[in-house]
Amino acid sequence: MMQNQSPDLRTFASQVLSLETDVSDFVRSSISQRTLTRTVAGLNKELMQGDREQQLQARRALRRLGFM
């Protein structure tokens, strides 16, 4: 991971994009663990404030989750 980047933001997109299970399983698990809001908020922040690569990854992750 590159320094000077928030590890949480990079992790959100990477976690979603690297899912090997069905996305619905991830969403269901995130809802039950109460982490979905934090994940989506992190992706939105990355989309709005990240560099070009972070924006692209966040957009892909949000699309994969069904939010775009």
MIDRENLUM-248522 format. One record per residue (C-alpha): x, y, z. Coordinates in steps of 0.2 Angstrom, whole numbers. Layout:
BEGIN
> X|Y|Z $
...
This chain:
BEGIN
> 0|0|0 $
> 6|17|-4 $
> 10|29|10 $
> 0|45|12 $
> -16|36|7 $
> -29|32|19 $
> -28|13|22 $
> -47|12|25 $
> -52|20|8 $
> -40|9|-2 $
> -46|-7|8 $
> -65|-3|4 $
> -63|-3|-15 $
> -50|-18|-15 $
> -61|-28|-3 $
> -76|-26|-14 $
> -67|-29|-31 $
> -58|-44|-24 $
> -74|-53|-18 $
> -74|-71|-24 $
> -92|-75|-16 $
> -108|-68|-22 $
> -110|-49|-19 $
> -127|-52|-11 $
> -118|-63|2 $
> -106|-49|6 $
> -120|-36|7 $
> -130|-47|18 $
> -115|-50|30 $
> -111|-32|30 $
> -128|-27|35 $
> -129|-40|49 $
> -111|-34|55 $
> -117|-16|53 $
> -102|-11|42 $
> -111|-8|25 $
> -114|10|29 $
> -95|13|33 $
> -90|4|17 $
> -101|14|6 $
> -97|30|14 $
> -78|26|12 $
> -81|22|-6 $
> -91|38|-9 $
> -77|48|-1 $
> -64|40|-12 $
> -75|43|-27 $
> -77|62|-23 $
> -59|65|-16 $
> -48|52|-22 $
> -35|53|-36 $
> -40|47|-53 $
> -36|28|-49 $
> -45|29|-33 $
> -60|36|-41 $
> -61|23|-54 $
> -59|9|-42 $
> -72|16|-30 $
> -84|18|-45 $
> -81|0|-50 $
> -84|-6|-32 $
> -100|4|-30 $
> -106|-3|-47 $
> -102|-20|-41 $
> -112|-18|-25 $
> -127|-11|-36 $
> -126|7|-30 $
> -122|15|-47 $
